[in-house]
Amino acid sequence: MTKSTTASGNTTTTTAVNPVLRVPPASPAAAAAHFGASLAFHADVSDVAATLAADGDPGFVVLDSRSAESWDQGHVPGAVHLPTALIPEQAGQLLDKSVPVVTYCWGPGCNGATRAALALAELGFQVKEMLGGFEYWVREGFEFETWEGRERRTPDALTAPVDAADCGC
């Protein structure tokens, strides 16, 4: 509560609103529409990895939109390498428009996967962006390929559960 004195000398009491609720939450219907739409545009690394590890066709292709040097440093096994700048001229030869594409770049601080997803969508591809990118793929302990071969790092306890198969989300 905050007390203040008006110009006429009256004291008023107001309830301070915290920074989280300064803008009230959306209605449940608006929230459902927003979060449903978000899931139509995004996939996370754990879901992508689990689907790729399962037997059979995953129903999508993974696309690494980074440079050749970045690709050589490490990439998701089985991913298609197509830097964003080359999408307009090469996507038609490398990808099938009937198969959804999941794009990724370095990580959450990079919007390269978003730019790649936009370029693909503008060409008529169904597309999702993999949240976390290659950084979180590695941090969650999933196997990756480099120019020297396959590699896997210990999962980061801040990004992946230590004693469980998945995070339960």
N, C-alpha and C positions, 0 to 999 in steps of 0.2 A: 504494500500500500504506500501511496505517496500522498502527503498532505501539502497543500499549497494555499497561499493567501491571495485572494483576488484584490483588485484595485479598490473595491469598496470595503475591504477589511474582513470579508467573510472567509472562512476556512473551508476548503473543499477537499474531499478525499477521493482519490481515484485509484483504481487497481492497475498496477503496471503489468503490461503484457510482456511475456518473455520473448526473446528473439525467435524461438521456434514457432510460436503461435501468433506472432505479429501479423502474419498473413495466415488466415485460418485454413485448415485442411480443406481439400476439395470434398464435394459430396461423395458418398460411396459410389454412386453411378458414374460420376466423372472420373473418380480414381480407378474404377474397374476398366473404363474405356482407355484411360491413359496407360495403365500397367499392362493391359492386354495388348495394346498396340506396341508397347516397348518389347514385349516378348516376341512379337511378329518380326521385329527388326534385329533382335540380338540373341546370341547363344553364348553360354559361358564355356571356358576351356574344359571343365570337368565333364560337361554333357557331350561336348565334341569328342573328347578322348574316350569316354565310355562307349559312345556309339561306334567310333572307329575300331575299338578293341573287340566289339561283338562280332560274331560270325555273320557273314552276309553283306549285302549291299547297304551302305549307310543311308542312301537316298539323297546324298549331297556330295559336293566336291569342295575341298578346302583349297583356298587360294592365298598364297603369300604374295603380298603386293609390294614387298621391299626390293631394294637393289640387289644386284648379283653378289656384291661383297657381303651384304647382310645375310642373304640366303646361304652363302658358303659358311658363315659363322654358325649357322644352325637354323633348322626349319622343321616343321611338323612332317613326320614321315608320310609319304604319299601325297603331300600337297603339290599343287600346280604352282609353278613360279611364273608370275606375270606382274611385273612392276606396273604401277598405276598409269604411268605415262604411255605404256604400250597397250593398254586395254583397248582403246578404240580400233587399233589396227590388227590386233592379234586374238582378241577374245573369241571371235567367230570361228577361228580355226582350232582353238584349244578347248573350248567349252561347248556344252550342249544346252541350249536354252530351256530344255524340258527338265533339266536337273538343277535344283537350287545350289547356289554357291555361298559358302561361308568364307568371308574375307578376314584376314588378320594382318597386322603390321607389328611393330615393336612392342607396344604396350599401352597402358592407359594414358600416358602422356603424349601419345602420337595419334593424330587423326588420319593417318594414311589408309587404314582399313575403311574408314568412313568415306574418304575420297574414292577409293576403289569401288566400294559398294555403290556409290552414286553413279560412277562411270558405267558400271555394269547394269544398273537399273535403267539408266538412260538408253542402253542398248537393248533393253527388253528382257534381261535376265532376272530371275527370282533370286533375291540375295538377303543374307543376314550378315551381321558383323560379329566376330568372336570377341567378346569382352575380355580384356586382359592381355590379348595378343600373345606374341611369342614369349614375352617376359613371364607371364603367369603360367604359360604352358610349362616352362622350365621350372619355375618356382614351385609348382604343384607336383613336381617330380615325374612328369611324363617323359618318355623317351623322345629324343630328337636326333636328327641327322646333321652332320657337318661334312665338310669336304674330306675329313679324315675317317668318317664312319659314324656309327651310332653311339649315343651317349645318354646317360641319365644321371641326374643329380638328386641328392637327398631332398625330399620335400621341405619347404619352408613352413615351420609350424604356424606362422602367421597367415598362411594362405591355404593350407591343407590340413586336415585332421591327422594327428600323429598316430592314434591307435584305432582308426576306423577306416572302412573302405570308402566312405564318402562323408560329406559334411551334413547330410540329412536335410538339406534345403530342398 
